[in-house]
Amino acid sequence: MAEPNGNAPGMPQLDFSTFPNQILWLVVTLVVIYLILSRVALPRIGSVLAERAGTISNDIAAAETYKQQAAEAEAAYNRALEEARAAAHKVIEQARADIQADLDAAIAKADAEIAARAAESEQKIAAIRESATEAVSQVAEDAAQEILTAFGVKADAKAVSTAVAERLKGGTA
């Protein structure tokens, strides 16, 4: 049954006489989309991902540097403590050889000196550890925020800070 204008009834997409024309335009459209994606969109996405990966690896390297500095500071503290103990023993032995009466005064002086050096060294180590811990925490927060942003997740900065702090304390977040 023909329509009044002479066309066959039904959807034009299913008319077999127009299939070659439809296939041609389908191929042209797919080629154009492919070219746009491969030449414009995908390189931009790739460069953004590479830049983010570089930033994350730089942040991780900085965290490792801070960790290494803290370990070096702790080793320096241990060396200083050993040197202080060795110096104290020399002072004590020399005092024993010189005068028995001055022995008690020399021991008290050496103990006070060791305590002062140890306290000073412990304060320096504590400050370095604190700095390193804060730096690691900040780097971890920044990295977590970037990763969440990369995955398209909108995260509250306070929630990220809380999760990183919990994870650094040894918890599971």
Rosetta blueprint (number, residue, H / E / L):
1 M L
2 A L
3 E L
4 P L
5 N L
6 G L
7 N L
8 A L
9 P L
10 G L
11 M L
12 P H
13 Q H
14 L H
15 D L
16 F H
17 S H
18 T H
19 F H
20 P H
21 N H
22 Q H
23 I H
24 L H
25 W H
26 L H
27 V H
28 V H
29 T H
30 L H
31 V H
32 V H
33 I H
34 Y H
35 L H
36 I H
37 L H
38 S H
39 R H
40 V H
41 A H
42 L H
43 P H
44 R H
45 I H
46 G H
47 S H
48 V H
49 L H
50 A H
51 E H
52 R H
53 A H
54 G H
55 T H
56 I H
57 S H
58 N H
59 D H
60 I H
61 A H
62 A H
63 A H
64 E H
65 T H
66 Y H
67 K H
68 Q H
69 Q H
70 A H
71 A H
72 E H
73 A H
74 E H
75 A H
76 A H
77 Y H
78 N H
79 R H
80 A H
81 L H
82 E H
83 E H
84 A H
85 R H
86 A H
87 A H
88 A H
89 H H
90 K H
91 V H
92 I H
93 E H
94 Q H
95 A H
96 R H
97 A H
98 D H
99 I L
100 Q L
101 A L
102 D L
103 L H
104 D H
105 A H
106 A H
107 I H
108 A H
109 K H
110 A H
111 D H
112 A H
113 E H
114 I H
115 A H
116 A H
117 R H
118 A H
119 A H
120 E H
121 S H
122 E H
123 Q H
124 K H
125 I H
126 A H
127 A H
128 I H
129 R H
130 E H
131 S H
132 A H
133 T H
134 E H
135 A H
136 V H
137 S H
138 Q H
139 V H
140 A H
141 E H
142 D H
143 A H
144 A H
145 Q H
146 E H
147 I H
148 L H
149 T H
150 A H
151 F L
152 G L
153 V L
154 K L
155 A L
156 D L
157 A H
158 K H
159 A H
160 V H
161 S H
162 T H
163 A H
164 V H
165 A H
166 E H
167 R H
168 L H
169 K L
170 G L
171 G L
172 T L
173 A L
